[in-house]
Amino acid sequence: MFGTLKRLTKTFRAPATGEREVVYITAATGRCDLEARERHVVARGFYREQALGC
């Protein structure tokens, strides 16, 4: 029973912030696009949470 419950929670959980960042950055089509996406991620403060230990 608990195995089924764990499987359902994994299926319906929202992706973590880090997972969303990786998907967004790896979807870049070129070097310029990659640089722009990296700047966008840093500007939105995703890395700030990890640096502050939140």
FENDAVEN-V794474 format. One record per pair of residues at least 12 apart in sequence whose ideal C-beta (glycine too) atoms are under 10 Angstrom apart, sorted by sequence separation. I is the first residue (numbers start at 0). J is the second residue. D is the distance in Angstrom with one decimal. If there is no record, write none. Layout:
i=I j=J d=D
i=I j=J d=D
//
This chain:
i=24 j=36 d=5.3
i=23 j=36 d=6.1
i=24 j=37 d=6.4
i=23 j=37 d=9.7
i=24 j=39 d=9.2
i=20 j=36 d=9.3
i=23 j=39 d=8.2
i=24 j=40 d=6.5
i=20 j=37 d=9.6
i=23 j=40 d=6.8
i=21 j=40 d=9.9
i=20 j=40 d=5.6
i=19 j=40 d=9.5
i=23 j=45 d=9.6
i=20 j=43 d=9.3
i=20 j=45 d=5.6
i=19 j=45 d=8.6
i=20 j=46 d=8.6
i=17 j=45 d=8.0
i=16 j=45 d=6.0
i=17 j=46 d=10.0
i=17 j=48 d=9.8
i=16 j=48 d=7.4
i=17 j=49 d=8.4
i=16 j=49 d=9.3
//
